[in-house]
């Protein structure tokens, strides 16, 4: 993924004229995280630059899929941006129309390289733009949004933050906010993730639109020092959800019966040098069901 047109402040380091509201203050009015800065996607030169960038990078990657992001686009960034407004006014184009042209151009460049475009859900639910029928959409804001995206006929990847965001619950990382919590509190336990139904609220005819799922870790508070315990073994819990949707016996998924299997996975990880955190005290792990809430 190369997220566009938001989350692109870094491009201003070499192409300052291509980025609107760069490092604007207060940053919270112009971006979801500092520093502010988004591509001036309405400008033809920025559109062509982005298409060329994505195309050149796509040539180096073997994957069939390439995400252009599209999440958290802040419209305040463009409201008073002179170059953007000048372009929109001179061409009698709306911001939505410019985004449509930008997306068709960048996605066209990827499709020409044999890639299938992937976007975040806002590109389907918040904007009126034309996307290829082959476009894949990642669900992240809420599991409840999958039905609306599937209703538009798009294939989806389930990654809702209310189940699968591994960074949730670590506390606020912004300064001068001592009582703050992470935006997606609480901590997402493996057992909560394991209750997720990838086909919930979909019609049977839409089941084939669900390609699978992913667990995500955004790295504001993670690095090589702590990535293993944040990810493992929690992320492994989704394997049965998305690979089979049932237990090895064919029975429906069950948290109580899954726990011993996940204990085994965690112990094997530790033996192989992965710093996976314990799911329970060892006393409990050696005595299945003994530490259940109502045991």
C-alpha positions, 0 to 999 in steps of 0.5 A: 500500500501507498496511501493516497491522497491523504497521509502523504506529508512526507512527499513535501520533503521533495515536492513541496508544491504537491502537498496542501496544508503541510505541517499546518497547525493546529494539526487536528483540524487538518489531519488525523495525525501530525504532521498534516499534509495531503496531495493536491490531487486536483492538480494535473501534475500531481495526478500524473506524478502519483500515477507514475510513482505507483506504476514504477513501484508496482513494476517491482512487486510480484503481488497481484494487489496494490492498495492506494488507501484513500482513508481519512481524507481531510477536506479542511486541508483543501478548503483554503488551499489556493492552488487546489481551489484555483484548479477546481474553479478554473475547471468547474470541478468539485473536490469529489469530481477531482478525486474521481479523476485522480482515482481513475488515473492512478488505478488505471496506471496500476491496472495497466501493470496487471495489478488489482486496486485495493482501497479503504472503505471510505472510498466507497462509502464517503465519496461518489467515485467510479471504481473498477468492479475488480476493486477490493475494499478493506473494511476497517472503521466498523464491522457493521460497514461490510454490508453496505460495501457488499451491497455495492457489489465490491469484494471485501477484506474484513479488517474491522478495528472493533475486532482486529486492530492490535494496537488498540488499548495501549493508551494515548500516544499524543502528548499533553493528554494524560487521561487520554486513551487510544481511539479504538479502546479497549484492547482487542483480546484474541477471544473477542476477535475469535467471535467475529463472523466474516459473513455477518449481515450479508446475504448468502449471495454476497458470501463470495464477496468476502475474500478473507481478513487481516489483523492490523498493527499501526506502529505509533507505539510499536517497534522491533522491541515489542512487536512480537508480544503485541502481535502474537499469539493474538493474531494467530486466532484469526486463522481458523476464522478466515481459513476454515470458519470452523474447528478441525472437527467441522464443528462451529468455532468455540472460544473454549475449545480453541484455547488449548489449540492456541496455547499450543501455538504460543508454546511452539512460537516461544520454542522458536524464539518468538516472544509471544505473550502467555494467554493464561498463567501456566497453571491454567494452560495445563488444566483446560477449563479450570480457569473459565469464568464459571468453572 
